[in-house]
Amino acid sequence: MELALGKPTGLAPNLAGPQVYATGELSWGYLRASGERRLLMPVRVGRAYRAGENLSLVRTVVGVRTWESFLAERVECEDEVFSVALENL
């Protein structure tokens, strides 16, 4: 939060989560947690992106918070199965 709300810092270190997700996994998880129903269409991305070449651990701070724990805190979950899974993290 300090980085987003604070004064400009110039070049900040990269930030990565403890897990790597595909875009579809993030979308599906959000929709399931929020109880929304939407059609997810596949989107083709470039070869470098599919190969993970956009990911780097150089000057990277690896976080500990997972996407699932973020959803559990921020999204009102109506799906009972997903709620139970989030509680067991």
C-alpha positions in Angstrom: 0.0 0.0 0.0 2.8 2.4 0.8 4.1 2.1 -2.7 0.7 2.8 -4.3 -0.3 5.6 -1.9 3.1 7.1 -1.1 5.3 9.6 -2.9 6.8 8.6 -6.3 9.8 6.3 -5.7 11.2 6.0 -9.2 12.2 2.4 -10.0 10.5 0.1 -7.4 11.4 -3.6 -7.0 9.3 -6.1 -8.8 6.6 -7.8 -6.7 5.6 -11.4 -7.1 3.2 -13.7 -5.3 4.0 -17.1 -3.9 2.2 -18.7 -6.8 1.9 -18.2 -10.5 -1.6 -18.2 -12.1 -2.8 -18.2 -15.6 -5.1 -15.3 -16.4 -8.0 -17.6 -16.8 -7.4 -19.1 -13.3 -7.6 -15.6 -11.8 -10.8 -14.7 -13.6 -12.4 -18.0 -12.8 -11.5 -17.7 -9.1 -12.9 -14.2 -8.9 -16.1 -15.1 -10.6 -16.6 -18.2 -8.4 -15.8 -16.3 -5.2 -18.2 -13.4 -6.0 -20.9 -15.8 -7.2 -21.1 -14.1 -10.6 -21.8 -16.1 -13.7 -20.0 -15.0 -16.9 -18.8 -16.7 -20.0 -15.0 -16.9 -20.0 -13.6 -16.7 -23.5 -10.1 -17.9 -24.2 -7.7 -15.1 -25.2 -4.6 -15.9 -27.2 -1.5 -14.2 -25.9 2.0 -14.0 -27.4 4.4 -16.8 -27.3 6.8 -15.1 -24.8 3.9 -14.5 -22.4 2.7 -18.1 -22.7 6.3 -19.3 -22.0 6.4 -17.1 -18.8 9.2 -14.9 -20.2 7.4 -11.9 -18.7 8.1 -13.3 -15.2 11.4 -12.4 -13.5 12.8 -12.9 -10.1 15.6 -10.3 -10.6 15.1 -7.6 -7.9 11.9 -9.2 -6.9 10.2 -9.3 -3.6 8.2 -12.5 -3.2 5.0 -12.0 -1.2 3.3 -14.6 1.0 -0.4 -13.7 0.4 -2.2 -15.9 -2.1 -4.9 -15.0 -4.6 -7.3 -17.3 -2.6 -6.6 -15.4 0.7 -7.0 -12.1 -1.1 -10.4 -13.2 -2.4 -11.4 -14.5 1.0 -10.8 -11.1 2.5 -12.1 -8.9 -0.3 -15.0 -10.7 -2.0 -18.3 -11.6 -0.4 -18.4 -15.3 -1.2 -21.8 -16.9 -2.0 -20.4 -20.2 -3.3 -20.5 -22.5 -0.2 -17.9 -25.0 -1.7 -15.5 -22.2 -2.5 -16.1 -20.6 0.9 -15.1 -23.8 2.7 -12.0 -24.1 0.5 -11.0 -20.6 1.3 -11.5 -21.1 5.1 -9.2 -24.1 4.9 -6.2 -22.1 3.6 
